[in-house]
Structures are given as C-alpha cells and as structure tokens.
Amino acid sequence: MLIYSQKLGGINVKKKIIIVGASHGGHQSILELLSRYEDIDITLFEASNFVSFMSCGMELYLENSVTDVNAVRNFRPESFPQENVHILNNHQVTKINSDKRTVFVTDLENGKQTEESYDKLILSSGVNPKSLPIAGNELENVYLMRGYDWATKIKSKLENPEVKNITVVGAGYIGIEAAEAAVKAGKHVTLLDVIDRPLGTYLDSELTDIISAHLADKGVEIHTGVKISAFSGQNNKVQFVKSNQGDFPSDVVIQAAGVQPNTEWLKGTVALDERGWIKNDEYLRTNLPDVYAIGDATLAYSIAARKKVPVALATVARREARYLVKHLFEKTPAVPFAGIVGSSALSVFDYHFAQSGLNSFTAERAGVKIASSFYEDTLRPSYVPEDKGNPKVYVKLFFDPETHRLLGGAVLSTYDITAQGNVLALAISHQLKVEDLAEADFFFQPGFDRQWSLLNLAAQHALGEVEFTRK
C-alpha cells in the first residue's frame, strides 16, 4: 500500500479526494483508493436519495427475481465504515472552482450550500435518461426506465390489474427488458422505435430478424419507423401515444429512448464536446488540473475502432476507475489507459445473445471499414437431436477487410452461449486475427460442443474454408 501525505508543521495532512457520482465508477474508485493508499480522505457526493441503484438490474426486480428493490444496488453507505470515507446522498455538486480547488455542493434536503476543497476530483456523473421533447410528458403514468424511483412506480403498474396496455418507447436493451417484464406481468405490450428494427444499434439484421420474430411470438406488438408526436389523455392521465402510424392505446408509457450525459452543470468549466460528453485525454484527465473524468459521461477509447466512442457500460466505468486511481498521484502516468472493447449480453425471452466490439452500425458511425461473416450451425454434433439439447446457434463476426484483425462479434441461441462473448472480447482486446480464432485451441466434448468449437467454425467460415463435417 502506498502512502501519500503532506506535512504542515510536522503534522500529516491527508490528501482529500472528492468523487462525484455513486454508480459503478464512483464505487470502484473508493475500492481502489482504499486498497492502494493510506493517507487519504474520501468524500463521495451523490445527488439521488438512494446509494446506489443498479438500473441494469431493474428487469430482475420487475420480474420478482430479486428479494427487494433496496437490494438492487452496488453498495450501501454503510458498506464503507472507514473513518476516512464519507458518502453523502442527496448532495448535488453544482460547480467547480479549479483556481481554489473547490466544489460547490447543495444539500437537497435542506437547500444548504457548502464549498468543499479537494486535492483530486473524480467526475463520474453518469448519464440521464432522455425524455422525448413532445407534449404530454407531464401526464401521469408516463415513466422513464431508469433509477430507483422509476423502478418502484413501474412495478406498481405491472401489479395493477386495471393497467391493460403498456407502450414502450425505444427498442434497445432497456426497452426490450421493459417489454419482456410487462408481457410476463400479463399486459398487452406495444413496442415502438424510430429505427427499422429492435436492437438495431446492437446487432445486425440476421440476428435481429430472429429476435423480432420471437418477440412477436411472445405477444409483443412491434412498430418500427415510428415518429411520436405527443402523449395524450384526460384527467391528467395518459391514454394514447400519438404518432405518424396512428394512436396507440396506453395506460402506461415507458420511455427507453436513450441517454444523455449529465454534464449541463459543467458547461463553461470542464471542456465538453458538441454533444455534451466530457473531454478527457489518454490518462483520463480533463482540461482542469487534478480533475479527472470516467464512466458514462465520457467517450471511451475503443480498441477495435482505435478512437473514442460512446460506450455506456458498467464494465467500462470500473476499468477506467481502476486505471485512474492506480496512476492518480503520478505527474504523468507511466502508461495511457489501454482502452476497452465494449461487451454486453441480454436475454430476450427464450433467446440469449452477447455482443462485443463493433457491429455494422457502430463501425459506420465510427468511420471504420469492416468485413463481416454470418455463421449458422448447431451447438453439438448432428447425432444429438435438437430436443436432446442441440439447438441452433448463430455467430456474426466483424473484421478488418485487409488485415483480418477482429473488430467485433455476436452470438445468439436459445441455449446460453453468452460466455462466448467473453472469448470474442479477449480476442479483440489482444488484436487477434480471424486466422488466430480459426485455429484457437478450445476443448471438445460432445455434451457441450463440436470437434471444432463454435468460434473456430465461425472463423473458418469467414475465411471461406471448406466447412467441417457436422457429424
């Protein structure tokens, strides 16, 4: 453990670290600080009244797969009983004075404002859910799919027998989770999105076609290319979602239409890009001395794209926090932050998928040229019947058309093969080629897979090789 302190009149003075935001980046920062340094004083300010709700676990709560909403959290303030750790919820940081090395903080319970000094300031302010800029947002039963308060409100509506029709706006991860939870609660669900297919920014069409058909089979009414004009109703309660494709009856509307960085309060102080993302360098430093930024409010360096891209994932924030704290007291860190791959997974009723790195949509957005290959097979040798545990499996690989460097991939099946996403992530992070994946040494046992493993076969297919026999 390293010790950092300064002496005033022979007395050790602890370095004061302030952290803004109690989600994954803030939590990991505290863990790393405590494991690496002794003479420090840590204060974390969280604007919400709950520390620290995991919105990615909201579906589990809505489906009664967790014991209690208060358990869906990263940590509790009492998780850190150390005298040098101070965790304050309902405290909103509103301004930074970099000349004085202070932040202005408002206690949201009593309105009292204070000015707190820091030696190091870590910004992990995260993102806010987007609310459509249309009439009717103020109506009762129009909700956002994020945070503790919204989770409890949505849960009450799922349990209310008077609620028949639920409309979900946005068919990304959060929207799909909301739709599935509502169907399982016995509601009629309408899923709306402005783009042409559900999960279209995460998966290519070969995979989303399978998922869209499955959603429809489960009773989800899907409408794409929808432009919503208003939420309307009477007696201050929503009744319809109005759009270019007609009016959709809605007892409850759940908005899951993306996020925006929580950085409005930083304008004019911390450098932001045109969309409001915090600008930080390869060492995660902002333009202000001793002020750092991590997590969803920043752009993350993508190993696959070799540039900074928006990747709002808990795994990204935690890796950035681990790197940052390790090098926090170095004048110039010995190495830059290595970057991230960006991997995630989701269950959609009976299907499970994982994706890692780039896909067609994100590659085009990042200006990266890619080649791709789609592979379909069975999980095990063909002599194992489907009803004995041999389902279809699907793989999409993305790679540099010239060098064959792996840039991304996705797997999908009714069998849970999502761990293959971690294999892809490791291959991408180590900049392996398709040829490397084609020959990688994986295990074989017919109760689990094929003589050549699934990713071996998908890579061999991408290279145009003669297909290995399925027997």
Long-range contacts (C-beta under 8 A, 24 or more apart in sequence): 1-35, 1-36, 1-37, 1-38, 2-36, 2-37, 2-38, 2-329, 3-37, 3-38, 3-39, 4-37, 4-38, 4-39, 4-40, 4-329, 5-39, 12-39, 14-39, 14-40, 14-41, 14-84, 15-39, 15-40, 15-41, 15-119, 15-120, 15-329, 16-40, 16-41, 16-43, 16-117, 16-118, 16-119, 16-120, 17-41, 17-42, 17-43, 17-118, 17-119, 17-120, 17-121, 17-122, 17-328, 18-43, 18-44, 18-45, 18-93, 18-103, 18-116, 18-118, 18-120, 18-121, 18-122, 19-43, 19-44, 19-45, 19-122, 19-124, 20-44, 20-45, 20-93, 20-103, 20-121, 20-122, 20-123, 20-124, 20-125, 21-45, 21-46, 21-123, 21-124, 21-125, 21-126, 21-295, 22-46, 22-48, 22-51, 22-52, 22-74, 22-87, 22-89, 23-52, 23-74, 23-124, 23-126, 23-295, 23-296, 23-314, 23-317, 24-74, 24-124, 24-295, 24-314, 24-317, 24-318, 24-321, 25-122, 25-124, 25-126, 25-294, 25-295, 25-296, 25-317, 25-318, 25-320, 25-321, 26-52, 26-122, 26-124, 26-321, 27-52, 27-74, 27-75, 28-317, 28-318, 28-321, 28-322, 29-122, 29-124, 29-294, 29-321, 29-324, 29-325, 30-80, 30-85, 32-321, 32-322, 32-324, 32-325, 32-326, 33-325, 33-328, 34-80, 34-82, 34-85, 36-325, 36-326, 37-329, 40-84, 41-84, 41-86, 42-84, 42-85, 42-86, 43-86, 43-87, 43-88, 43-116, 44-85, 44-86, 44-87, 44-88, 45-88, 45-91, 45-92, 45-93, 45-103, 45-105, 46-87, 46-88, 46-89, 46-90, 46-91, 47-89, 47-90, 47-91, 47-92, 47-93, 47-108, 48-89, 48-90, 48-147, 48-148, 49-89, 49-90, 49-108, 49-148, 50-89, 50-148, 50-149, 51-75, 51-76, 51-77, 51-87, 51-89, 53-147, 53-148, 53-151, 54-314, 55-145, 55-146, 55-147, 55-151, 55-174, 56-314, 58-145, 58-146, 58-151, 58-154, 58-177, 59-177, 59-178, 59-180, 59-181, 61-151, 61-155, 62-151, 62-154, 62-155, 62-158, 62-177, 62-178, 62-181, 62-185, 63-180, 63-181, 63-184, 69-148, 69-151, 69-152, 69-155, 72-148, 72-151, 93-265, 94-265, 95-265, 95-269, 96-121, 96-266, 96-269, 96-270, 96-288, 96-291, 98-269, 98-288, 98-289, 98-291, 101-290, 118-290, 119-290, 120-290, 120-292, 120-328, 120-329, 121-288, 121-290, 121-291, 121-292, 122-292, 122-293, 122-294, 122-321, 122-324, 123-266, 123-270, 123-278, 123-286, 123-291, 123-292, 123-293, 123-294, 123-297, 124-293, 124-294, 124-295, 124-297, 124-317, 124-321, 125-261, 125-262, 125-263, 125-266, 125-295, 125-297, 126-261, 126-262, 126-295, 126-296, 126-297, 127-259, 127-260, 127-261, 127-262, 127-296, 127-297, 127-312, 128-259, 128-260, 128-261, 128-262, 129-255, 129-256, 129-257, 129-258, 129-259, 130-255, 130-257, 130-258, 130-259, 130-260, 131-255, 131-257, 132-169, 132-228, 132-255, 132-257, 134-228, 134-229, 134-230, 134-231, 135-229, 135-230, 135-231, 135-232, 136-230, 136-231, 136-232, 136-233, 136-238, 137-231, 139-231, 139-232, 139-233, 139-236, 139-237, 139-238, 140-236, 140-237, 140-238, 141-237, 141-238, 141-251, 141-252, 141-253, 142-231, 142-238, 142-252, 142-253, 142-255, 143-252, 143-253, 143-254, 143-255, 144-254, 144-255, 144-256, 145-174, 145-175, 145-177, 145-178, 145-254, 145-255, 145-256, 146-174, 146-259, 154-178, 154-252, 154-254, 157-251, 157-252, 158-182, 158-185, 158-187, 159-185, 162-251, 163-187, 163-251, 163-252, 164-188, 164-251, 165-190, 165-248, 165-249, 165-250, 165-251, 165-252, 166-190, 166-250, 166-251, 166-252, 166-253, 166-254, 167-191, 167-192, 167-241, 167-248, 167-250, 167-252, 167-253, 167-254, 168-192, 168-253, 168-254, 168-256, 169-193, 169-228, 169-241, 169-253, 169-254, 169-255, 169-256, 169-257, 170-255, 170-256, 170-257, 170-258, 171-195, 171-197, 171-198, 171-199, 171-200, 171-222, 171-224, 172-199, 172-201, 172-202, 172-256, 172-258, 173-199, 173-202, 173-344, 173-346, 174-256, 175-254, 175-256, 175-257, 176-215, 176-346, 176-348, 177-346, 178-254, 178-256, 179-215, 179-220, 180-218, 180-348, 180-349, 182-254, 183-218, 183-219, 183-220, 188-219, 188-221, 189-219, 189-220, 189-221, 190-220, 190-221, 190-223, 190-241, 190-248, 190-250, 191-215, 191-220, 191-221, 191-222, 191-223, 192-223, 192-224, 192-226, 192-228, 192-241, 192-243, 192-248, 193-223, 193-224, 193-226, 194-224, 194-225, 194-226, 194-227, 194-228, 195-224, 195-225, 196-224, 196-225, 197-224, 198-222, 198-224, 199-346, 200-361, 201-361, 201-362, 202-344, 202-355, 202-359, 202-361, 203-353, 203-355, 203-359, 203-396, 203-410, 203-412, 204-359, 204-360, 204-361, 204-372, 204-374, 204-396, 204-410, 206-374, 206-394, 206-396, 207-353, 207-394, 207-396, 207-410, 207-412, 210-351, 210-394, 210-412, 211-348, 211-351, 211-353, 211-412, 214-348, 214-349, 214-350, 214-351, 215-348, 215-349, 218-349, 223-248, 259-296, 259-312, 261-296, 261-297, 261-298, 262-297, 263-297, 273-299, 277-310, 282-336, 282-337, 283-327, 283-332, 283-333, 283-336, 283-337, 284-320, 284-323, 284-324, 284-337, 292-324, 292-328, 294-320, 294-321, 294-324, 295-320, 295-321, 300-339, 300-340, 300-342, 301-337, 301-339, 301-340, 302-339, 302-340, 302-341, 302-342, 302-357, 302-358, 302-366, 303-338, 303-339, 303-340, 303-341, 303-357, 303-428, 303-429, 303-431, 304-341, 304-342, 304-357, 304-358, 304-368, 304-406, 304-407, 304-408, 304-428, 305-358, 305-362, 305-363, 305-366, 305-368, 305-407, 306-368, 307-366, 307-367, 309-342, 309-362, 309-365, 309-366, 311-340, 311-342, 313-340, 313-342, 313-343, 313-344, 315-340, 315-343, 316-340, 316-342, 341-425, 341-428, 341-429, 343-421, 343-422, 343-424, 343-425, 344-421, 345-418, 345-421, 350-414, 351-412, 351-413, 351-414, 352-412, 352-413, 352-414, 352-415, 352-416, 352-417, 352-418, 353-410, 353-411, 353-412, 353-418, 354-410, 354-411, 354-417, 354-418, 354-419, 354-420, 354-421, 354-422, 354-424, 355-408, 355-409, 355-410, 355-411, 355-421, 356-408, 356-409, 356-410, 356-421, 356-422, 356-424, 356-425, 356-428, 357-398, 357-406, 357-407, 357-408, 357-409, 357-424, 357-425, 357-428, 358-398, 358-407, 358-408, 359-396, 359-398, 359-408, 359-410, 360-398, 362-408, 363-398, 363-407, 363-408, 368-407, 369-400, 369-401, 370-398, 370-399, 370-400, 370-401, 370-407, 370-408, 371-398, 371-399, 371-400, 371-401, 371-462, 372-396, 372-397, 372-398, 372-399, 373-397, 373-399, 373-458, 373-461, 373-462, 375-457, 375-458, 375-461, 375-462, 377-450, 377-454, 377-457, 377-470, 378-470, 379-413, 379-415, 379-417, 379-449, 379-450, 379-454, 380-446, 380-447, 380-448, 380-449, 380-450, 381-446, 381-450, 381-451, 381-470, 381-471, 382-470, 382-471, 383-471, 384-446, 389-415, 391-415, 393-417, 393-454, 395-420, 395-454, 395-455, 395-458, 397-434, 397-437, 397-458, 397-459, 397-462, 399-433, 399-434, 399-462, 403-433, 404-433, 404-434, 404-435, 405-431, 405-432, 405-433, 406-431, 406-432, 406-433, 406-434, 406-436, 406-437, 409-458, 411-454, 417-454, 420-454, 420-455, 423-455, 424-455, 434-459, 434-462, 434-463, 435-459, 435-463, 438-462, 438-463, 438-465
